[in-house]
Amino acid sequence: MIKDPNTYKLLTPGPLTTSLPVRLEMLVDRCTWDDDYKDITQFVRRTLLDIAHVSGDEYTTILMQGSGTFGVESVLSSVAGGKDTFLIPVNGAYSERMCQMLSRYGIAYVREDFAWNERVDAARLEALLARHPEVTALSIVHNETTSGLINDLESVSEVVRRYKLLFIVDAMSSFGAVEIDMKALGIDFLISSANKCIQGVPGFSFIIARLEALKATEGNARTVSLDLHDQYKTMEANKGKWRFTSPTHVVAAFAEALREFEAQGGVLERGSRYARINRKLREGLQALGFEPYVCEAFQGPVITTFLYPEGRTLDFKHMHAWLKDHDYVIYPGKLTDRDTFRIGNIGEIYEEDADRIIALFTEYVKEFVK
Ligand SMILES: *Cc1c(COP(=O)(O)O)cnc(C)c1O
């Protein structure tokens, strides 16, 4: 095998550092309409159903060109009928973005805001639903990558079931690292993308849909290119054929990422590796004076938001460049009202990386944080 050309690791929640075999898959140019390539697409669709613990009799996977946001927009703009009203619990930038999409399409919605370091509270949603009988669908972000907070799907799913709502989950940065039993939770549409916990490269998103719910949405799409049902129909009828040009290199790389994922022990193994590294980084940086923004009980396994140390000066640009010189790339914060930075720990990041990162921060703080 060739020497890995990567010179630094990404501590960013997508794109992330991928394995060399995943990247090597991209050296082959493939044709979209021959069976070899369609078989790769079908393998990906099938394997994703397995990870979601559902069968092809009741559920299907639709792959959609574009990053994760395109997947979310495809679902929201394709499933809403003229009489639908959404409820969006907002506690981060990605749920905020869902509201932006619904506004743009003129789809009715009500939003319920929570602090960005506070979990979505199912009881508050229930109280709101009692006042808003027009609500027919609920769309929620599982792991808010904005902050690193993980919402509790179980309590929300109970409310969704009681009110018989359509249930949409952005599981972008949790799918593959956190067990999600779609059927048990009653999720109708689950969205994630190639460059998150399955550890592929960016280029497409995927939607796992309950067939009955999906079929009921035929004709609702507001765009051509993001029409979820149309994409499903083509993929299904032509056994793995995409409408329009598909990101062939990315799909082949993703198939390799899935094989590695399964060989390494699936969700359980990946989730526990991420959680271990996440805890180590959180504790290590906290000891250096960087307080996590999200409390331990709400912290998800993939990314942590750290506040700048109280009363001291920190130059993020300088720190970012210095760490990059030392082979690690960190992420700016995404909060609007606090100075923060983020450290992601998904991708080919292991415990020795966590040790090295903490040692680097220790050195940096001593040298540059006054
Ligand atoms: C990554 C991510 C998205 C999609 O973002 P893109 O930049 O379009 O890939 C959406 N929601 C969550 C929670 C994410 O982590």
The ligand as a MOL file (V3000), in Angstrom:
LIG
                    3D

  0  0  0     0  0            999 V3000
M  V30 BEGIN CTAB
M  V30 COUNTS 15 15 0 0 0
M  V30 BEGIN ATOM
M  V30 1 C -23.2180 18.0380 9.2990 0
M  V30 2 C -24.6040 18.2650 9.7340 0
M  V30 3 C -25.6020 18.6780 8.8240 0
M  V30 4 C -25.3340 18.9330 7.3860 0
M  V30 5 O -24.3720 19.8670 7.1760 0
M  V30 6 P -23.6460 19.9650 5.7760 0
M  V30 7 O -22.6800 21.0770 5.9760 0
M  V30 8 O -24.6530 20.2240 4.7610 0
M  V30 9 O -22.9840 18.6360 5.5820 0
M  V30 10 C -26.9010 18.7940 9.2830 0
M  V30 11 N -27.2110 18.5510 10.5670 0
M  V30 12 C -26.2780 18.1550 11.4550 0
M  V30 13 C -26.6990 17.8920 12.8720 0
M  V30 14 C -24.9460 18.0210 11.0710 0
M  V30 15 O -24.0270 17.6300 11.9600 0
M  V30 END ATOM
M  V30 BEGIN BOND
M  V30 1 1 1 2
M  V30 2 1 2 3
M  V30 3 2 2 14
M  V30 4 1 3 4
M  V30 5 2 3 10
M  V30 6 1 4 5
M  V30 7 1 5 6
M  V30 8 2 6 7
M  V30 9 1 6 8
M  V30 10 1 6 9
M  V30 11 1 10 11
M  V30 12 2 11 12
M  V30 13 1 12 13
M  V30 14 1 12 14
M  V30 15 1 14 15
M  V30 END BOND
M  V30 END CTAB
M  END
